[in-house]
Amino acid sequence: MRVCAVELLFMFFAIYLCYCTRAAPSNYREVRYISWAVYNETIVSAVFYVCRLICVTRYVARTLQHVLHYEADLRRSTKLANFLGVV
């Protein structure tokens, strides 16, 4: 669980950096797209860390396997959507 806590700390630090650079001048609005990617990743990570914590405390190995699969799939999907400019 320490890895989850460290990753969430890095995500919150990335949100802080996005907040600090929100007024940076750019011609293509890169700051906006990077911020959305960081926010999406943080929300997805937080939701699945809670799901993973619930599964681990109940010792449900099969459910934990499904949660990890859905987490990886949702992370890939949001990154692809951000890359293609859908979001």
BAKOL-484159 format. One record per atom (N, C-alpha, C): y negated, z negated, x negated; residue number from 1; residue in three letters; chain; atom name. Coordinates in steps of 0.02 Angstrom, whole numbers. Layout:
<sites>
SITE      Y      Z      X   i  aa ch at
SITE      Y      Z      X NUM ala  A CA
...
</sites>
This chain:
<sites>
SITE      Y      Z      X   i  aa ch at
SITE     59      0    -41   1 met  A  N
SITE      0      0      0   1 met  A CA
SITE    -63      0    -43   1 met  A  C
SITE    -55    -18   -107   2 arg  A  N
SITE   -114    -18   -151   2 arg  A CA
SITE   -140     53   -161   2 arg  A  C
SITE    -95    101   -162   3 val  A  N
SITE   -116    171   -171   3 val  A CA
SITE   -158    192   -112   3 val  A  C
SITE   -140    172    -52   4 cys  A  N
SITE   -179    189      7   4 cys  A CA
SITE   -249    158      3   4 cys  A  C
SITE   -252     96    -19   5 ala  A  N
SITE   -317     63    -24   5 ala  A CA
SITE   -361     96    -76   5 ala  A  C
SITE   -331    115   -132   6 val  A  N
SITE   -370    148   -185   6 val  A CA
SITE   -394    217   -161   6 val  A  C
SITE   -350    253   -127   7 glu  A  N
SITE   -371    319   -102   7 glu  A CA
SITE   -427    312    -50   7 glu  A  C
SITE   -422    263     -6   8 leu  A  N
SITE   -476    253     42   8 leu  A CA
SITE   -541    233      8   8 leu  A  C
SITE   -537    193    -45   9 leu  A  N
SITE   -597    176    -83   9 leu  A CA
SITE   -629    239   -114   9 leu  A  C
SITE   -589    283   -140  10 phe  A  N
SITE   -615    346   -167  10 phe  A CA
SITE   -646    388   -111  10 phe  A  C
SITE   -615    388    -53  11 met  A  N
SITE   -643    426      3  11 met  A CA
SITE   -711    398     24  11 met  A  C
SITE   -716    332     27  12 phe  A  N
SITE   -780    302     45  12 phe  A CA
SITE   -833    315     -9  12 phe  A  C
SITE   -812    317    -71  13 phe  A  N
SITE   -859    334   -125  13 phe  A CA
SITE   -881    407   -117  13 phe  A  C
SITE   -835    451    -97  14 ala  A  N
SITE   -853    521    -86  14 ala  A CA
SITE   -902    527    -27  14 ala  A  C
SITE   -892    487     24  15 ile  A  N
SITE   -940    487     80  15 ile  A CA
SITE  -1008    464     57  15 ile  A  C
SITE  -1009    413     14  16 tyr  A  N
SITE  -1073    389    -14  16 tyr  A CA
SITE  -1107    444    -54  16 tyr  A  C
SITE  -1069    481    -94  17 leu  A  N
SITE  -1098    536   -132  17 leu  A CA
SITE  -1124    591    -86  17 leu  A  C
SITE  -1088    605    -32  18 cys  A  N
SITE  -1113    654     17  18 cys  A CA
SITE  -1178    631     49  18 cys  A  C
SITE  -1183    567     62  19 tyr  A  N
SITE  -1244    539     91  19 tyr  A CA
SITE  -1302    545     41  19 tyr  A  C
SITE  -1288    533    -22  20 cys  A  N
SITE  -1341    536    -73  20 cys  A CA
SITE  -1366    608    -84  20 cys  A  C
SITE  -1323    656    -75  21 thr  A  N
SITE  -1342    726    -89  21 thr  A CA
SITE  -1358    765    -25  21 thr  A  C
SITE  -1368    732     30  22 arg  A  N
SITE  -1378    767     93  22 arg  A CA
SITE  -1442    809     94  22 arg  A  C
SITE  -1492    791     55  23 ala  A  N
SITE  -1555    828     54  23 ala  A CA
SITE  -1562    874     -6  23 ala  A  C
SITE  -1507    886    -41  24 ala  A  N
SITE  -1510    929    -99  24 ala  A CA
SITE  -1523   1001    -77  24 ala  A  C
SITE  -1568   1036   -112  25 pro  A  N
SITE  -1583   1105    -91  25 pro  A CA
SITE  -1525   1152   -109  25 pro  A  C
SITE  -1510   1197    -63  26 ser  A  N
SITE  -1458   1247    -76  26 ser  A CA
SITE  -1471   1306    -30  26 ser  A  C
SITE  -1452   1364    -52  27 asn  A  N
SITE  -1461   1425    -12  27 asn  A CA
SITE  -1404   1436     37  27 asn  A  C
SITE  -1346   1410     22  28 tyr  A  N
SITE  -1287   1424     63  28 tyr  A CA
SITE  -1260   1363     99  28 tyr  A  C
SITE  -1294   1309     99  29 arg  A  N
SITE  -1275   1246    133  29 arg  A CA
SITE  -1207   1220    110  29 arg  A  C
SITE  -1195   1221     44  30 glu  A  N
SITE  -1132   1196     18  30 glu  A CA
SITE  -1123   1122     32  30 glu  A  C
SITE  -1178   1085     29  31 val  A  N
SITE  -1174   1012     40  31 val  A CA
SITE  -1146    997    110  31 val  A  C
SITE  -1166   1036    158  32 arg  A  N
SITE  -1142   1026    227  32 arg  A CA
SITE  -1066   1038    231  32 arg  A  C
SITE  -1042   1091    200  33 tyr  A  N
SITE   -971   1107    204  33 tyr  A CA
SITE   -929   1056    165  33 tyr  A  C
SITE   -953   1036    108  34 ile  A  N
SITE   -917    986     69  34 ile  A CA
SITE   -915    920    106  34 ile  A  C
SITE   -971    902    137  35 ser  A  N
SITE   -973    840    175  35 ser  A CA
SITE   -924    841    233  35 ser  A  C
SITE   -921    896    269  36 trp  A  N
SITE   -873    902    324  36 trp  A CA
SITE   -801    896    299  36 trp  A  C
SITE   -787    926    243  37 ala  A  N
SITE   -719    922    215  37 ala  A CA
SITE   -702    849    197  37 ala  A  C
SITE   -749    814    167  38 val  A  N
SITE   -737    744    149  38 val  A CA
SITE   -729    701    211  38 val  A  C
SITE   -771    711    262  39 tyr  A  N
SITE   -766    672    323  39 tyr  A CA
SITE   -699    685    358  39 tyr  A  C
SITE   -679    747    362  40 asn  A  N
SITE   -615    763    393  40 asn  A CA
SITE   -557    731    356  40 asn  A  C
SITE   -558    735    291  41 glu  A  N
SITE   -504    706    251  41 glu  A CA
SITE   -502    630    259  41 glu  A  C
SITE   -559    599    261  42 thr  A  N
SITE   -561    526    270  42 thr  A CA
SITE   -534    505    337  42 thr  A  C
SITE   -553    539    389  43 ile  A  N
SITE   -529    522    456  43 ile  A CA
SITE   -454    532    462  43 ile  A  C
SITE   -430    589    438  44 val  A  N
SITE   -358    603    440  44 val  A CA
SITE   -319    551    399  44 val  A  C
SITE   -344    535    340  45 ser  A  N
SITE   -310    485    298  45 ser  A CA
SITE   -309    417    331  45 ser  A  C
SITE   -364    396    360  46 ala  A  N
SITE   -367    330    391  46 ala  A CA
SITE   -319    325    450  46 ala  A  C
SITE   -316    377    491  47 val  A  N
SITE   -271    376    549  47 val  A CA
SITE   -198    372    526  47 val  A  C
SITE   -181    411    476  48 phe  A  N
SITE   -111    411    455  48 phe  A CA
SITE    -93    350    413  48 phe  A  C
SITE   -141    318    381  49 tyr  A  N
SITE   -126    255    347  49 tyr  A CA
SITE   -110    201    398  49 tyr  A  C
SITE   -145    201    454  50 val  A  N
SITE   -129    153    507  50 val  A CA
SITE    -60    168    535  50 val  A  C
SITE    -45    231    548  51 cys  A  N
SITE     22    249    573  51 cys  A CA
SITE     76    230    523  51 cys  A  C
SITE     63    242    460  52 arg  A  N
SITE    112    226    408  52 arg  A CA
SITE    122    150    404  52 arg  A  C
SITE     69    112    411  53 leu  A  N
SITE     74     39    409  53 leu  A CA
SITE    115     14    468  53 leu  A  C
SITE    105     43    526  54 ile  A  N
SITE    144     22    585  54 ile  A CA
SITE    218     39    575  54 ile  A  C
SITE    232     98    548  55 cys  A  N
SITE    302    117    538  55 cys  A CA
SITE    336     75    485  55 cys  A  C
SITE    301     57    432  56 val  A  N
SITE    331     17    379  56 val  A CA
SITE    345    -53    403  56 val  A  C
SITE    300    -81    443  57 thr  A  N
SITE    311   -149    467  57 thr  A CA
SITE    369   -153    517  57 thr  A  C
SITE    384    -98    550  58 arg  A  N
SITE    440    -98    597  58 arg  A CA
SITE    504    -70    565  58 arg  A  C
SITE    501    -49    503  59 tyr  A  N
SITE    559    -23    467  59 tyr  A CA
SITE    592     36    504  59 tyr  A  C
SITE    554     82    525  60 val  A  N
SITE    579    141    559  60 val  A CA
SITE    575    199    511  60 val  A  C
SITE    629    212    475  61 ala  A  N
SITE    628    262    422  61 ala  A CA
SITE    619    333    450  61 ala  A  C
SITE    652    348    504  62 arg  A  N
SITE    648    415    532  62 arg  A CA
SITE    577    429    557  62 arg  A  C
SITE    546    381    589  63 thr  A  N
SITE    478    390    613  63 thr  A CA
SITE    429    396    555  63 thr  A  C
SITE    440    358    502  64 leu  A  N
SITE    398    363    444  64 leu  A CA
SITE    402    433    413  64 leu  A  C
SITE    461    461    412  65 gln  A  N
SITE    470    529    386  65 gln  A CA
SITE    430    579    428  65 gln  A  C
SITE    431    572    493  66 his  A  N
SITE    392    616    537  66 his  A CA
SITE    317    607    526  66 his  A  C
SITE    295    545    518  67 val  A  N
SITE    224    531    507  67 val  A CA
SITE    201    564    442  67 val  A  C
SITE    241    558    389  68 leu  A  N
SITE    222    588    325  68 leu  A CA
SITE    220    664    330  68 leu  A  C
SITE    266    693    368  69 his  A  N
SITE    267    765    378  69 his  A CA
SITE    205    788    416  69 his  A  C
SITE    188    753    470  70 tyr  A  N
SITE    129    771    510  70 tyr  A CA
SITE     65    761    470  70 tyr  A  C
SITE     64    709    428  71 glu  A  N
SITE      5    696    387  71 glu  A CA
SITE     -7    755    339  71 glu  A  C
SITE     45    776    305  72 ala  A  N
SITE     38    832    259  72 ala  A CA
SITE     18    896    295  72 ala  A  C
SITE     47    907    354  73 asp  A  N
SITE     31    967    392  73 asp  A CA
SITE    -41    966    417  73 asp  A  C
SITE    -64    909    441  74 leu  A  N
SITE   -132    905    466  74 leu  A CA
SITE   -183    910    410  74 leu  A  C
SITE   -167    882    352  75 arg  A  N
SITE   -212    889    295  75 arg  A CA
SITE   -219    962    274  75 arg  A  C
SITE   -163    997    271  76 arg  A  N
SITE   -166   1068    254  76 arg  A CA
SITE   -205   1108    306  76 arg  A  C
SITE   -195   1092    369  77 ser  A  N
SITE   -229   1129    421  77 ser  A CA
SITE   -304   1119    420  77 ser  A  C
SITE   -326   1057    409  78 thr  A  N
SITE   -399   1044    407  78 thr  A CA
SITE   -430   1075    345  78 thr  A  C
SITE   -395   1074    290  79 lys  A  N
SITE   -422   1106    229  79 lys  A CA
SITE   -427   1182    239  79 lys  A  C
SITE   -377   1211    270  80 leu  A  N
SITE   -379   1283    283  80 leu  A CA
SITE   -435   1301    331  80 leu  A  C
SITE   -445   1259    383  81 ala  A  N
SITE   -499   1271    431  81 ala  A CA
SITE   -567   1265    397  81 ala  A  C
SITE   -575   1217    353  82 asn  A  N
SITE   -637   1210    316  82 asn  A CA
SITE   -648   1269    269  82 asn  A  C
SITE   -594   1291    238  83 phe  A  N
SITE   -599   1347    191  83 phe  A CA
SITE   -619   1411    227  83 phe  A  C
SITE   -591   1422    286  84 leu  A  N
SITE   -605   1484    323  84 leu  A CA
SITE   -670   1479    363  84 leu  A  C
SITE   -700   1420    365  85 gly  A  N
SITE   -763   1412    400  85 gly  A CA
SITE   -757   1404    475  85 gly  A  C
SITE   -699   1384    498  86 val  A  N
SITE   -688   1375    569  86 val  A CA
SITE   -725   1313    593  86 val  A  C
SITE   -723   1261    553  87 val  A  N
SITE   -754   1197    573  87 val  A CA
SITE   -825   1196    549  87 val  A  C
</sites>
